[in-house]
């Protein structure tokens, strides 16, 4: 296992905190959307905000992977995980980040 420089460790710790916070925020937003849908309210704006949060989350995860690859680490929770892909004809599948 590679030794991680203190500044890289701080960066990874901050990313982990930000990822966890964003995941919580997405979960709360999803609950609000469900409640609004049950009341028959328009959820377009809330759904758009949730989508933006998901994009931000994926960007943070990608940054974490790049940092770990740079120091020779592998992120076990990412390896073997199946990414969600839309069920649409012609949608390119996601390539595993752990394969060479």
N, C-alpha and C positions, 0 to 999 in steps of 0.2 A: 504494500500500500504506500502510495506517495505521501510525503510530508506536505501538509498544506500550510502555506504562508499565512500569517495572521490576518493580513488585509483580505486575502481570498476567503478565509474562514468567516470574517465579518460580512463579506459580500454574500456568501452562501447563507449565513444565518439570517441576514436581512431579507434575502429572496424567500427563504422558507417562511418567515413571518408574513411577508407580503402575499405569498401564495395561499397560506392558510386564511388570511384575512379576506382575500378575494373569494375564496371558496365559500366562506361563511356568508359573504355579501350576496353571492349568486344564489345560495340556498334560501336566504331571506327573501330575495327578489322573486324567486320561483314560488315561494309560499304566498307572497302578495299577489302574484299573477293568478294563482289557483283560486284564491279567495275572491278576487275581482271577477274572474270568469264565472264562478258560482253565483255571483250577484248579477251577472249579465252585463257587466261593465266592459268598456273598450280597454284592451290591454296592449294596444299597439306600441305605445311609448315605453311601457314597462318591459315588453318583450325586446324591443330594440336596445334598451339599456342593458338587459341581461345578456344579449348577444355581444355587445361591446365588452362587457366584463369577461365573457368567455374568451374572447380574442386576446384581451390583456392577459388573462390567466395562461393561455397557451404560449404567449410571448415570454412570459416569466419562466415557464417551464423549459422553453427552448434555451433561454439564456442560462439557466441552471445546468442544462445538459452540456452546453458549450463550455462552461467553466469546468465542469467535471471531466469532460473529454480532454481539456487542456492540461489538466493535472494528472491524467491517466486514471481517474476514478470512473466507476460505473455506478449508475444509480439503479439499485435492484428493483425498486418499485416501478421504474419505467420499463425495464427489460421484460419482454413477454406480455406486457399489457396491450390489449387490443384497443386501438383508437376507435372512437365512434366515427362512422362515415355515413353520409346520407345514402339512403337506398334509392339511388337513381341510376339509370342506365348510363354507362360511360364514365362514371365517377372514378377517378384514379384512386386506388387503394393507398393507404399510408404504409410507408416502409418502416420497419422496426429500426429504432435508433441504436439497437444493441448489436445488430448484425454488421459484419465487416463490409 
